[in-house]
């Protein structure tokens, strides 16, 4: 039924807007490609803004492939009005505007990510502080979990919902539970870095909590599990002696994506579902084929829905969506339950769609904070290439990706705090004119600034 409707919508959409679609692609794609090349040549590749530019550009390609019926993403039947077909020009132009706006945050300085990562000076005190935080956070969560649900449950998202997953449920345990996701990403990056750079002692200490976080999210059929592997693959690619691991980890990340996507559609979640890892891969690929590739760009389809709906949000929901506070302070969780508008039970209304629906003032605030956080984090990488600066910049890139799939609150709060941290560090590490000159009066350039 979904395929038939898709076919009817497709033929109708193509007949009505074929010339417009072609003109948009012919005019905008060369311009966008030129902008991406200019941006990378201007400052070297950075996760943000360059990674975000590439995602937007390839997202337009994915939009076109689905609008023309070359690919079909079966999950859209759950929530879609096929807006990505009927409103193809609007979504295509929105992505183009977002891509061109990133030109504002491209720093004018060259930096090599690979060289910067390889030359990072490790402050073991910072690493041990991170280790203590990770183990403390997971310690609180492990004591608080409802282990019967963690072992087995029949409803997707149960394990990642603090109201259902926590047996001891209060503001403190909910905060710890909320932090395990982002801290798990940090742990994966730190573990990969320490092992790839030959700092085995730190890597071995980090490895247990990283493996536990990976298994937890794999059992919950969350894409976070595959993100751990893909992130580790990217870090391994920066070290000559571990580049072989990039292929292995990247392949495992892709296979894990297939496994969790099929698993989330089943009625078997939790640790008891882990033996189904390989069978889920086979079932997903047999039924869905290239849907895994489409899933990476799910935000293209969910954000397109903005153009076919007239979303009206309660004022308190709009205000609290742009609040940087935690929910136990401002009560956002209760407000979200009352006033959030989801595309379906399993599909939230993404941040880009929400803020555009909130109105121009809210949208201006949201995107200004995003661009400010992106600029400050990119500037920080240029001034002080190191693990901290690269991590903050990568988090902006992650948020710019997640804003097409998840609601406003979490993304905005992430951008807000990153912007503040990067602004403070940039003021602290702001280079002074004499600092780049040695006693011989020779300008030594970027080498005057050490890595973290």
Buried (B, 14 or more C-beta within 10 A) or exposed (E): EBEEEBEEBBEEBBEEBEEEBEEBBEEBBEEBEEBBEEBBEBBBEBBBBBBBBBBBBEBBEBBBBBBBBEBBBBBBBEBBBBBBBBBBBBBBEBBBEBBBBBEEBBBEBEBEBEEBBBBBEBEEEEBEEBBEBBBEBBEBBEEBBBEEBBBBBEEBBBBBEBEBBBBEBEEEBBBBBBBBBBBBBBBBBBBBBBBBBEBEEBBEBBBBBBBBBBEBBBBBBBBBBBBBBBBBBBBBBBBEEBEEBBEEBBEBBBBBBBBBBBBBBBEEBBBEBEEBBEEBBEBBBEEBEEBBBBBBBBBBBBBBBBBBBEEEBEEBBBBBBBBBEBBEEBEBBEBBEEBBBEBEEEBBBBBBBBBBBBEEEBBEBBBEBBBBBBBBBBBBBBBBBBBBBBBBBBBBBBBBBBBBBBBBBBBBBBBBBBBBBBBEBBEEBEEEEEEBEEEEEEEEEEEEBEBB
